[in-house]
Amino acid sequence: MIFLGADHRGYELKEKIKKYFDEKNIDYIDCGTNSKEITHYPLIVKNVYSKMDITKDKAILICGSGVGMSIAANKFKGIRAGLCYNKVAVEDAKQHGNINV
């Protein structure tokens, strides 16, 4: 399963990812936020972490810079979050860093 989470600055991109996943029949769970209203990103990270099985699930976390979500996520046991800004960065991080978020 893929879990999605975003703060208010990442909300629009999360919605675009959901649309793409729907078109490709990719299963996901949306863990918020559900609007552009200001939210505290560590709460979104905690919500994602509390639902995922870190031994098999993946997650995508989105915030304005990606840095805050990455830092917050890496504080949770078993999370290996990387800041990825394009397809090559994702592929390298998965292959060489074994990221799951």
C-alpha positions in Angstrom: 0.0 0.0 0.0 1.1 3.6 -0.6 0.2 6.2 2.0 0.0 9.9 1.0 0.4 12.8 3.3 0.8 16.5 2.7 0.8 19.8 4.6 -1.2 22.8 3.2 1.6 23.7 0.8 1.7 20.2 -0.6 -2.0 19.7 -0.8 -2.4 20.5 -4.5 0.4 18.1 -5.6 -1.0 15.4 -3.4 -4.4 15.8 -5.2 -2.6 15.5 -8.5 -0.9 12.3 -7.4 -4.2 10.9 -6.2 -5.7 11.6 -9.7 -2.7 9.8 -11.4 -3.0 6.8 -9.0 -6.8 6.6 -9.7 -6.1 6.6 -13.5 -3.5 3.9 -13.1 -5.5 1.8 -10.6 -2.8 2.2 -8.0 -4.0 1.6 -4.4 -3.3 4.3 -1.9 -4.6 5.8 1.4 -4.9 9.6 1.8 -3.8 10.6 5.3 -4.4 14.3 4.9 -4.4 17.2 4.8 -7.6 17.7 3.1 -7.4 21.4 2.3 -5.1 24.4 1.8 -5.8 25.4 5.4 -2.6 25.7 7.4 -1.6 22.5 9.1 1.3 21.3 11.2 3.3 18.8 9.0 4.6 16.6 11.9 1.0 15.6 12.6 0.6 14.4 9.0 3.8 12.4 9.3 2.5 10.8 12.5 -0.8 10.0 10.9 0.9 8.3 8.0 3.4 6.4 10.2 0.6 5.2 12.5 -1.2 3.5 9.6 1.6 2.0 7.6 3.3 -1.3 8.0 6.9 -0.3 7.6 8.0 -3.8 6.6 6.0 -3.6 3.3 4.3 -0.3 2.8 5.6 2.9 1.1 4.6 6.5 1.6 4.8 9.8 -0.2 5.0 12.9 2.0 4.8 16.4 0.5 5.5 19.8 2.0 6.7 23.1 0.6 10.4 22.2 0.5 10.3 18.5 1.4 12.9 19.1 4.1 10.5 19.4 7.0 8.6 16.2 6.1 11.9 14.3 5.6 13.3 15.4 8.9 10.0 14.6 10.8 9.6 11.2 9.1 13.1 10.1 9.8 12.4 10.4 13.5 10.1 7.4 13.4 11.6 3.9 13.8 11.9 2.1 10.5 11.3 5.1 8.3 13.9 5.8 5.7 12.8 9.1 4.1 14.6 10.8 1.3 14.1 14.2 -0.3 13.3 13.4 -3.9 12.7 16.1 -6.5 12.6 14.1 -9.7 12.4 10.6 -11.1 16.2 10.1 -11.0 16.4 11.1 -7.4 13.7 8.7 -6.5 15.3 5.8 -8.4 18.7 6.5 -6.8 17.3 6.8 -3.3 15.3 3.6 -3.6 18.3 1.7 -5.1 21.1 3.0 -3.0 19.3 4.3 0.2 16.5 1.7 0.3 14.0 4.5 1.2 10.4 3.6 2.0 9.1 7.2 2.3 
